[in-house]
Amino acid sequence: MSKLACQCGYVMVVHTMEEDFLYDLIPQKDMAALFTKWDEIGGKFDSESFFSEYNQFRTDVYKCPECGRLLVEDPLGSNRFSYYIKETK
């Protein structure tokens, strides 16, 4: 179980990996390459193979349910996060 605190004080706790605040960020070019590989390999490219490839390129993103900030892992695999909040005018 992992926990991540937002700057607003809300603590996001991951229990199942199906929480609504969890997102993945993956560059479109990497996703396209993944689909191309899937096409080339065909039926041998099962879900385990897919996620093995996918996880090499994805960045963890959390969206705070309290304030809406995005917490983006930066750099990839570092377990350190940059915080972004929506600008309002």
Backbone torsions as a table, in degrees:
resi	resn	phi	psi	omega
1	MET	NA	125.3	178.2
2	SER	-110.4	155.4	179.4
3	LYS	-130.5	144.4	176.3
4	LEU	-141.8	125.9	-179.0
5	ALA	-95.8	133.2	174.4
6	CYS	-81.6	163.1	178.2
7	GLN	-66.2	-20.6	178.0
8	CYS	-79.0	-9.5	179.1
9	GLY	105.4	-13.7	179.4
10	TYR	-69.6	134.9	179.4
11	VAL	-107.3	119.9	177.9
12	MET	-93.3	123.9	-178.6
13	VAL	-113.5	125.3	-179.7
14	VAL	-95.1	118.3	177.9
15	HIS	-106.6	-43.5	-168.1
16	THR	-122.8	-7.3	-172.2
17	MET	69.4	11.0	177.3
18	GLU	-116.3	14.5	-179.8
19	GLU	-66.4	146.6	-177.4
20	ASP	-66.6	-17.9	-178.2
21	PHE	-89.6	-1.8	-178.6
22	LEU	-92.9	131.8	177.6
23	TYR	-137.7	160.8	171.2
24	ASP	-117.5	144.2	174.8
25	LEU	-118.5	126.2	-179.6
26	ILE	-140.1	131.8	178.9
27	PRO	-59.7	141.8	-178.7
28	GLN	-57.6	-38.9	-178.5
29	LYS	-63.9	-35.7	178.0
30	ASP	-71.5	-37.2	177.3
31	MET	-66.2	-41.4	178.0
32	ALA	-62.5	-41.7	178.3
33	ALA	-64.1	-37.2	178.2
34	LEU	-64.6	-43.5	178.5
35	PHE	-67.2	-36.6	176.8
36	THR	-62.6	-44.4	178.4
37	LYS	-61.9	-40.6	178.5
38	TRP	-59.5	-45.3	177.7
39	ASP	-61.4	-42.4	-177.1
40	GLU	-67.7	-40.4	-177.1
41	ILE	-80.5	-32.2	177.9
42	GLY	73.0	-137.4	-173.9
43	GLY	-62.6	-17.3	179.9
44	LYS	-78.3	-10.1	-177.9
45	PHE	-91.6	85.3	-177.4
46	ASP	-86.1	-178.5	-176.6
47	SER	-62.7	-35.1	178.2
48	GLU	-64.2	-42.7	177.5
49	SER	-64.4	-42.5	179.8
50	PHE	-58.1	-52.5	-176.5
51	PHE	-69.3	-29.1	174.9
52	SER	-61.6	-43.4	177.4
53	GLU	-71.9	-48.1	-176.7
54	TYR	-56.9	-43.8	-176.0
55	ASN	-66.6	-15.6	176.9
56	GLN	-71.1	-24.5	-171.4
57	PHE	-113.5	-14.5	-172.5
58	ARG	-81.4	150.6	175.3
59	THR	-115.9	135.2	178.1
60	ASP	-72.8	135.3	176.5
61	VAL	-133.6	133.7	175.2
62	TYR	-117.0	139.4	174.6
63	LYS	-114.4	113.7	-176.6
64	CYS	-62.4	122.5	179.0
65	PRO	-68.0	-19.4	-177.2
66	GLU	-84.8	-49.4	-173.5
67	CYS	-117.2	-10.4	178.2
68	GLY	85.9	0.5	177.5
69	ARG	-59.9	147.0	170.3
70	LEU	-99.5	130.2	176.7
71	LEU	-111.2	112.1	-173.3
72	VAL	-112.8	125.3	177.8
73	GLU	-62.2	126.5	-174.7
74	ASP	-153.4	115.1	1.7
75	PRO	-80.9	168.3	-177.9
76	LEU	-51.8	129.1	177.3
77	GLY	79.4	4.9	-174.4
78	SER	-86.9	-19.0	-173.1
79	ASN	62.0	25.2	171.6
80	ARG	-115.6	148.9	-171.5
81	PHE	-129.3	143.4	169.8
82	SER	-100.4	145.9	-175.3
83	TYR	-111.5	135.4	179.9
84	TYR	-132.2	137.0	178.1
85	ILE	-127.7	146.8	-179.2
86	LYS	-64.7	132.7	176.6
87	GLU	-81.6	139.7	175.6
88	THR	-124.8	145.4	-179.6
89	LYS	-114.7	NA	NA
